[in-house]
Amino acid sequence: MSLPTVPTEQSLIDWLTTRVGAYLRRDPAEIDSTVPLAEYGLDSVAALSLCGDVEDHFGIPVDPTAAWDFPTVRALAGHLWKELENAG
C-alpha cells in the first residue's frame, strides 16, 4: 500500500485555476494566478463553494474565509500546499 502523495504547488495552482474558471465561466487560461480573485468577480458564494471543492477533492478542512485570506490562486495554492504537507 502506497502513501498518498502531496500534490505540487503548481498542480494546486492548475487545479484551482480550472475550478475558478468554471465558477466564473471563463477559460482557465484567462485566469492569472497573481490577480486577486475579487478582481475577476468571484463572489462569496463561489468562494465558499471553492473551499468546499478543496475539502471534497483533497480531504482537508478549509476555513470558509480562505479565498479571502489568500486572495489569489497562487496564495491560496501555497496555503493549501502547506496544509496538505502537514496533513500528509
Secondary structure, DSSP 4 states (H G I P E B T S, - for coil): -PPPPPPPHHHHHHHHHHHHHHHHTS-GGG--TTS-GGGGT--HHHHHHHHHHHHHHH-----TTHHHHS-SHHHHHHHHHHHHHHH-
